[in-house]
Amino acid sequence: MKVINDLFDYENLKIVQDEDYFKFSIDSILLAEYTKITNKDQSILDLCSGNLPVPFILNYKYKKNINAIELQDEIYDCGVESININKLGSSVNYIHDNVKNVFDYFKENSMDVITCNPPYFKNSLKNENNVKSIARHEIEITLEDILNISSKLLKNNKAFYMVHIPERIDEIILLCNKYNMNIKEIVVVNNSSKNPMLILVKAIKNSKVGLKFKYLNDADKLKSYKNIFEGD
């Protein structure tokens, strides 16, 4: 069943979700807040966009046009409804396709910023709901696919931002190095029990090496995520 929710505490932003399928969570909000867009950044792309929480927040924060791509029909339909409700048709270019086909829409070396909240789990245990399975498991696209594609799309010295689970940090580092995406920063997101929940990754294409770790604690207890990375 479809419902219309407030997009957390972002004023006047609504998001359409289907309770039978995958719903956005804190990870998308953290990714959007972590992403930095400068005045010079004009070409921005969100991969695996779901029902568009990341593009909506980026547009809210930076007043930039955002490109987005989502494969699944059910989730895409929710995103289209959300665009219409928020009157963002001129600000969010929402593509209905597999990320693997992204070069049908954009040229290599054309993007200033890429964001991604990908499927977290390898294609092993699957949810009985196929829509949820595709959102959570690497059925249609893998982590390596995403990093390879992102490296090709990005201009030199431009940024890739991703949220993922800590259990795959070693693989993320190896694959980023393989595709010339040097990781500049990893934010470890801890819950109130001091256990890592998520990691936020910032990588720069063909940049100098130099990795910093930062920590965000008690993330599950925060009442607002607005501007939590300001000043970093």
Secondary structure by P-SEA (a helix, b strand, c coil): cbbbbcccccccbbbbbbcccccccaaaaaaaaaccccccccbbbbccccccaaaaaaaacccbbbbbbbccaaaaaaaaaaaaaaccccccccccccccccccccccccccbbbbbccccccccccccaaaaaacccccccaaaaaaaaaaaccccbbbbbcccccaaaaaaaaaaaacccccbbbbbbcccccccbbbbbbbcccbbbbbbbbbcccccccccccccccc
